[in-house]
Amino acid sequence: MGSWGIKDTKACAQGARPTRIAGCMKPQDWNQHRAAEMLVREVPHEGRFALGLAYANSYHVGMSSLGFQRVWELVHRRQGWVCERFFADGDGPLRSVESHAPLGGFGAVAFSVSFEEDYVNLLRMLGRAGLPVRRCDRGPEHPLIVVGGSCSMINPLPLAEFVDVFALGAAENLLAGLLRALEEESSNIAILDRLQEVPGFFVPAHHDPEAPEPMSKLEKLELSTAQMRLPGNLPTSAIITPNTEFASKYLVEMSRGCPEKCRYCWATFGMGTFRWHPTDEILASIGDARGVTDQLGFLATAVGDHPEIETILEEVCRLGFRTSVSSIRIPAVTPGVLRALHESGDRSITLAPETGSDGLRARMGKPVTNAMLLEKIRMIFESGFTQLKLYFIVGQPEESVDDVLAIASLASEAREIMLAQARRTGTIGHIQLGTNVLIPKPYTPWQREPFADEKSLKTKLRLLHRAVAGMPNVSMGPVSIRQAQWQAYISQAGSDAGEAIEAAAVGEGLGPVMRRFRGEIEGEIYRRKDGDLRWHFMRTASL
């Protein structure tokens, strides 16, 4: 194995000053998970080079990520390379799913991070591997730590003290350059020197966007419209397993971006213009699933807006697959889409009205009225669906108590539609209200807005819970304001947030961390931001 394969684990431990994570020292046993996995396409099991691929959350969450699976497959496609997976399960030393190899034994470890709350998990995983969590404490004997995923493209600065390289964009555009550098350079320093000059990489040791002197903007290299039309650029599942959110499903990406311009949504503004994969590529990929599973899952921010969605759903239904979709934009709910989904066995639909008020919804940039939404809900229940999930956001700019109570009124009207259908069929369904607090995300029109007042949020959520509690067959789970405050902080802060993240990683509870860093957190999230924002050192290349 070459210099970027699995290294001598004794050498990795020498001189390390890792963050220590308390707990049992027994490694996670992956045998049952491996036994349940089925490869969609064969991959090599040995190679000259090996990359550690880590997801900063559980196996269940990580293997539900199509992006994570895509990277695993692309690494194996490159001549001479293999890839081994790591997850945050357990509390002992980290070992790979494939060969039980230690994380510290790889020359480079690429983390996929899609959620800011997983920053703490990333540091804990480094600590459990016996590695220093801060890059300044790691030496040439330690793995190079790379981070990709949506968090890299939103605001990577809170992790800048811990990560050697951030990949800003699609794996199809960046992975080959990273692997080539790992193949050809003999040291971590040489790799970083090389990658700092390569578009699509943020190298904190060389790039300092927080310095007083302005730096040239770094490019985020997403898949372009032209690239998505080409063969070979369609992300699909590489491994089928029952141990995921999409149990035993073969996942297919439909599109990227979103045709709506909701002011809160990073996917709309951060992922670029709405673009989709060709129908023939999507249908051709389904052949890989045959013999492995009869279940499909189509994923995208706007699945139903693919221009040939009905054709695709009808064809996979004809082929005998059971099909589900991640969510559908309200205007994209049509009789044809519902008929095809229902015929394939799906009984659940997710919509995102975001608020119960037409006026507030218009101000947030979502051109949907309650009348349109209720007509779509009527169509959904009359088509035989029994489970409906509706997403809402509380804490929006200019939001009133009446706007929040309108969520309960809308839920009540949706329930009456469901009950009317139940009286005809004898089958009653369920409506779930998925409610979250607004996080003003970078690169959105609301990125400069302050976080909503805590007292106001508590009042609104208490009233909403009370109103929903009296509705049988309608449920609303708990909403954590504190967790939302923490997420807002670590999505907007600079590298100075590293101390708070590290404190949480070594076992200090979120409550104590937020009290200790109260001044920093409140100073960040409760102020309106003016001027050039710290994350604006990145820009998206032309799509």
Secondary structure as UniProt FT lines:
FT   TURN            3..4
FT   HELIX           9..13
FT   TURN            14..15
FT   HELIX           31..36
FT   STRAND          38..39
FT   STRAND          49..55
FT   HELIX           59..62
FT   TURN            63..64
FT   HELIX           66..77
FT   TURN            79..80
FT   STRAND          81..86
FT   TURN            97..99
FT   HELIX           103..105
FT   STRAND          108..112
FT   HELIX           116..118
FT   HELIX           119..128
FT   TURN            129..130
FT   HELIX           135..137
FT   TURN            140..141
FT   STRAND          144..148
FT   HELIX           150..154
FT   HELIX           157..159
FT   TURN            160..162
FT   STRAND          165..167
FT   HELIX           171..184
FT   HELIX           188..195
FT   TURN            196..197
FT   TURN            199..200
FT   STRAND          201..202
FT   TURN            204..206
FT   TURN            209..210
FT   STRAND          218..221
FT   HELIX           225..228
FT   TURN            231..232
FT   STRAND          239..240
FT   TURN            245..248
FT   STRAND          250..253
FT   STRAND          255..256
FT   TURN            263..264
FT   HELIX           266..270
FT   STRAND          275..276
FT   HELIX           279..286
FT   HELIX           287..289
FT   TURN            290..292
FT   STRAND          295..299
FT   TURN            301..302
FT   HELIX           303..305
FT   TURN            307..308
FT   HELIX           309..318
FT   TURN            319..320
FT   STRAND          322..325
FT   HELIX           330..332
FT   HELIX           335..343
FT   TURN            344..345
FT   STRAND          348..354
FT   HELIX           358..363
FT   TURN            364..365
FT   HELIX           370..382
FT   TURN            383..384
FT   STRAND          387..394
FT   TURN            397..398
FT   HELIX           401..425
FT   STRAND          430..437
FT   TURN            442..443
FT   TURN            445..448
FT   HELIX           454..469
FT   TURN            472..473
FT   STRAND          474..476
FT   HELIX           481..492
FT   HELIX           495..497
FT   HELIX           498..505
FT   TURN            506..507
FT   HELIX           510..516
FT   HELIX           518..525
FT   HELIX           534..537
FT   STRAND          538..540
//
